[in-house]
């Protein structure tokens, strides 16, 4: 209902007048003026000045810097083993239903720690060597590491009230 009302307001609002013609704004999307041969260069340069000064970036989703995907063994070594902060490691797979349920729960718990705990996500199909090294026989498997040592482990899905991060 709220989405419908917001969408209606958006459609009902009158379009704002642009200080620069729309066709010249589109030209700014191209990296080089020469890639748009039908538009005169002088118009492109005139159009860029007012637009570039008013450009603002925004994000539609909050950034979660404490959760990251492991890229390879070296990345795991750098970001998990050598981490000064405790790290929760989520061994998961794309095809695993329980993993899709547990993952967001873990991310929520880690986000509540406000950067004091990190979370590494390891896809076992991409990183079988890490799964074998840490004796992952089923997914989801979650390890807790501190100073490079495994301090806790559980296999399977857990409810939010069963998840607790001990530092």
N, C-alpha and C positions, 0 to 999 in steps of 0.2 A: 504494500500500500504506500509506504513512504517513498519507495523507489519510483512508483508511478507518479506521485505528486511532484517529486523533484524533476522527473523527466518532463512532465507537463509544464512546469515553470521554465525549464530550459527551452522548450519549444516555443512557449509564449513570449519569452523575452525578445525584445527587438535587437537586431544585430547592430553592433557599434560601428560607427564610421571609422574606416581605416585611414590613417594619415598617409599611407603609401598605397598605391593601387595593388590589388591582390596579385595580379600577374607578376609584379616585380618582387613581391614577397616570395613567391614560388621560386624565383631565380636564386634566392639565397640558399636554397636547399642544395644547389649544385656547388661542388667544391671549386670549380673554375668558371669564370665568366665565359671563357671560350667554348665551354660545353653547351652554351645556349646561343647559337649563332644568330638566331632571328631577333634577339633583343639587343639594342644598342648598348655598348659598354658604359656610356655616360649615364644612362638611366639606371643601370645596375649599381653603379657606385653611389649615385644619389639615393637610391632606395636603401642601401646597406646602412648608412650612417644613423638614421632615426631608429631603425629596427634593432640594430645591435646594441644600442644603449638601453633599450627597454626589454631585452630578452631576460627572462627569469626561468630558472629551472625548478622543477618540482618533482616529487615522487608520490606515487599513488599508494605505495606500500611502505611500511616502516622498514628501515634497514636493521638487519639483525647481524651484527658483526661478530657475535659470539658463536654462531653456527656456521660451519663451512664443510664443503665436500672435499674429500681427499682425492688428489689427482694421481699420485703414484707413491711408491715406497719412500722416495726422498722427501716428498711433501709430508708424509706421515711422520717421518723421523724429525723433521724440522718443527712441525706444528703440534705434534702430540707428544712424542717421546721427550723432546727438549723443552717442552712448555713449562714455564714457571708456575702456571695456574693449573688446577685440577682440570681434567678433560673427561667428558662422557663420550664414549665411542659407540655409535649406533651402527652395527653391522646389519644391513638390510638388503633387500632385492626388490626390483621394480615389480615383479610378478607376485610378491608376497602381500596378501590382504592384511594380515595382522601388523605388518611393518608400516602400512599406510595409516593405520590407526594409532600405533604407538609413536611414530615419528613426531607428529604435531604435539602430542602430550609431552614428549621429552623436550622439544623446542620451547614449549611454554614454561616448563620447570626451569630450564636453563636461562630463559629470558628474565625470570623473576630474580635470578641471582645478580642481575645488573653487571655483567662482565666479570664477576669473580670466578665463574666456571665457564669453560668453553665446551662446545659440542662438535665432534667430528663425525661426519656421516661417511660410511664406507660401503659401497655397493660390492657385494661379494662376487657378482658376476664379472665385474671389471677388475677386482683386486683379490683374486683367489689366493695369491701368495700370502696376503695379510690374514685372510680368513683361516688358512691352514696354520700359520704361525701362532695365532691366538686361539686355536682349537675351537673354531666356530663350526659346530655340527648341525645347527638349525638356526633359522632366522625367525623373528628378530633376536639377536643377541646383543646385550648391552654390557660394556665394560666401563669401569671407572678407573682412571689412571691418575696417579699423583707422583711427581718426580720420576716419571718413566717406569713406575711399577704398577701392576694391576692390583688394585686394592679391593675391588668388588666386581661381581658379575651376576647377571641373571639372563635367563633364556625365556622367551615367550612374551606375551602381552600382559600388561599390568594396568590397573585402573589408576586414575590420577591421584587418588588418595593413598595408593600404595607406593607411589613414587616419592622419594625423599632424597635430597642431595645433601650429603654430609661432607663438610670441607675438612 
